[in-house]
Amino acid sequence: MKVNYKKFLQFITSCILGLLGFTSCGDSYGPDEYGTPHINYNVIGNVTDESGNPIVGIRVIKNDNEDRPDTIYTDAKGQFKTHSGMMIGSSLKDSQDTISVKLKYNDVDGTANGSFKEDSTLYKEMSSKQTAKGSGAWDNGTYQLSITKKLKKVDGK
């Protein structure tokens, strides 16, 4: 009799726990979301010489992740725009949240547009402008950073 009572109790307990577990999986709580808050961002900029003249053909490298550097070149107006980067764990909803980005500038065309010194700059705590809203869940939107960089000419050229 003890064995049957123990099995019966286990069966009833399993049924009750199963019913409780299934009822907690309803849609009343919204969809399950896995991940971390993040934002996407683009960097737009302008590269000039010390006199303010635009420089064409400067290689700009944004290196958020050592495995995936983003390489772009300035156009005839000295302008560039990076592909979208992602900043994990940030919402930028707070005025205290800012973006930091490192850019490396290389003159790769030789003397065609003048010779300029290589430069690398870490832009810390950049303010940004929101260009697209996110879903409001983990995706907190797309932001844009604006940068102006003046490069120095190589001495004697």
Secondary structure, DSSP 8 states (H G I E B T S, - for coil): -HHHHHHHHHHHHHHHHHHHHHHTTSGGG-----S--EEEEEEEEEEEETTS-B-SSEEEEE-SSTT--EEEE--TTSEEE---EEEET----STT--EEEEEEEEE-STTTT--B--EEEEEEEE--EEEE---SSSEEEEEEEEEEEEE-B-TT-
